[in-house]
Amino acid sequence: MTTAPTAPVLTVEDLTVVYEVDEPVTAVRGAALTLHRGEILGLAGESGCGKTTLAYAVNRLHRPPARIASGRITFHDRSGEDVDLLALDDRELRAFRWDKLSMVFQGAMNALNPVGTVRAQLADTLRAHRPRMGRKEIRERSEDVLRRVGVDPRRLGSYPHELSGGMRQRVMIAMAMLLEPQIMIMDEPTTALDVVVQRDILREIVRLRDELDFAVVFITHDLPLLLEIADRIAVMLEGEIVELDTADNLYRNAEHPYTKRLLGSFPSLSGERGAFIRTGVDQTAAHPTEERA
Ligand SMILES: Nc1ncnc2c1ncn2[C@@H]1O[C@H](COP(=O)(O)OP(=O)(O)OP(=O)(O)O)[C@@H](O)[C@H]1O
C-alpha cells in the first residue's frame, strides 16, 4: 500500500560521513533523502554499504573515528519549527533524542540494564524527559506502551533476564515509543529473533505506525521484507543512495542495475508484494497480538 506523500519530518542533504582511519573510509557519500510524516522508509543494501553509519549520523550518535564531513540534517517539528540537528549542543541533543527521534538498534534487546526492572527503566526515561509527570501518570504510560507492543503490563516488575529475546526487543520498542517521537529509526530490529517472532513484531510495528502516525526509517539487508512493509525504499551501494522510490515502483520498475541485481538475488520474490505482513496487519488490527514472544 502506498500512501500519498505528507509533509516532511526529516530532510538529509548531501551527507558525507568519513571514518578517519589510516586509510580514510567514506562510508556515506552525498546522501540525500526526505522522510515524510507517518511513512515507513526502508534503507536496503548489503552489509558494509553504510546503512548503520547513515542512521547513527542522522541521530548524531556517531563516534570518532567517524566524522560528518559535510551535509545538512533538518528535523521539521510538528510545531512548525525546523531544527538543524548538526547545530545542537550536547544538552539539546539529549533532550531531542527519544523525545523527537528514537532508535532501536541491532540487538537492542541486550541494551536493557540487567539490574533494573522494566518499570525502573521506563520510569527513568519518563522522569528525565517529563519531569512534571506524576507517579500515577508514569505508571499508566508505562503500562500503556507495554500493552501496545504486546507485552503484559505485569512484566513491569521483571528484570531483562526473566524475559525472552522477543519480549526484550518489544520492551525496547516500547521504550522507543515512550515519549511519542515523530521518528523511529530501526536498524535490523528483529534480525536476532526467530522468524515467527520477527513476523509478529513487524506486524506490531506497522500497526503502531498506522495508529500513532510516527515515521520509521527501517534498515535491513532483507529487501523482500522491505517490499512488504515499506512505503518507499532507498537502496544503498558503497555509501551512496543509488535509487529511492516507492516500494511498488521499485518492485515493478527498478532502474538502477544494482537494485535489479538485488531484487534478482531473492528467489522468493514472486507474486504480489505485501501478501504476508500487510494481510496480517489487517487481520490482527482489531486483536492486538497477545504476549507470546
Ligand atoms: N569504526 C570504523 N572504522 C573504520 N571503518 C568503519 C568503521 N565502522 C564502519 N566502517 C566501514 O564503513 C562502511 C559502512 O559500514 P556500516 O556498518 O555503516 O554498513 P552497514 O551497511 O550498516 O553494514 P551491516 O549491515 O553489516 O551493519 C564499511 O566499509 C565499514 O567497513
The ligand as a Tripos MOL2 file, in Angstrom:
@<TRIPOS>MOLECULE
LIG
   31    33     1     0     0
SMALL
NO_CHARGES

@<TRIPOS>ATOM
      1 N1         34.9960    2.1840   13.1720 N.pl3     1 LIG1
      2 C1         35.2100    2.0800   11.8610 C.ar      1 LIG1
      3 N2         36.4080    2.3710   11.3380 N.ar      1 LIG1
      4 C2         36.6370    2.2830   10.0170 C.ar      1 LIG1
      5 N3         35.7090    1.8960    9.1130 N.ar      1 LIG1
      6 C3         34.4920    1.5840    9.5750 C.ar      1 LIG1
      7 C4         34.1810    1.6520   10.9770 C.ar      1 LIG1
      8 N4         32.8760    1.2940   11.1220 N.ar      1 LIG1
      9 C5         32.4000    1.0120    9.8920 C.ar      1 LIG1
     10 N5         33.3730    1.1890    8.9550 N.ar      1 LIG1
     11 C6         33.2410    0.9930    7.4980 C.3       1 LIG1
     12 O1         32.1970    1.8260    6.9970 O.3       1 LIG1
     13 C7         31.4740    1.1430    5.9620 C.3       1 LIG1
     14 C8         29.9950    1.1500    6.2900 C.3       1 LIG1
     15 O2         29.7090    0.3600    7.4440 O.3       1 LIG1
     16 P1         28.2440    0.2550    8.0780 P.3       1 LIG1
     17 O3         28.3690   -0.5230    9.3360 O.co2     1 LIG1
     18 O4         27.6410    1.5890    8.1350 O.co2     1 LIG1
     19 O5         27.4910   -0.6120    6.9640 O.3       1 LIG1
     20 P2         26.1040   -1.3800    7.0630 P.3       1 LIG1
     21 O6         25.5070   -1.2670    5.7020 O.co2     1 LIG1
     22 O7         25.3010   -0.8680    8.1920 O.co2     1 LIG1
     23 O8         26.5390   -2.8640    7.3230 O.3       1 LIG1
     24 P3         25.8450   -4.0110    8.2290 P.3       1 LIG1
     25 O9         24.5690   -4.3570    7.5200 O.co2     1 LIG1
     26 O10        26.8600   -5.1030    8.1910 O.co2     1 LIG1
     27 O11        25.6370   -3.4120    9.5790 O.co2     1 LIG1
     28 C9         32.0950   -0.2320    5.8490 C.3       1 LIG1
     29 O12        33.0090   -0.2130    4.7910 O.3       1 LIG1
     30 C10        32.8180   -0.4200    7.1680 C.3       1 LIG1
     31 O13        33.9310   -1.2490    6.9980 O.3       1 LIG1
@<TRIPOS>BOND
     1     1     2 1
     2     2     3 ar
     3     2     7 ar
     4     3     4 ar
     5     4     5 ar
     6     5     6 ar
     7     6     7 ar
     8     6    10 ar
     9     7     8 ar
    10     8     9 ar
    11     9    10 ar
    12    10    11 1
    13    11    12 1
    14    11    30 1
    15    12    13 1
    16    13    14 1
    17    13    28 1
    18    14    15 1
    19    15    16 1
    20    16    17 2
    21    16    18 1
    22    16    19 1
    23    19    20 1
    24    20    21 2
    25    20    22 1
    26    20    23 1
    27    23    24 1
    28    24    25 2
    29    24    26 1
    30    24    27 1
    31    28    29 1
    32    28    30 1
    33    30    31 1
@<TRIPOS>SUBSTRUCTURE
     1 LIG1         1 GROUP 0 **** ****
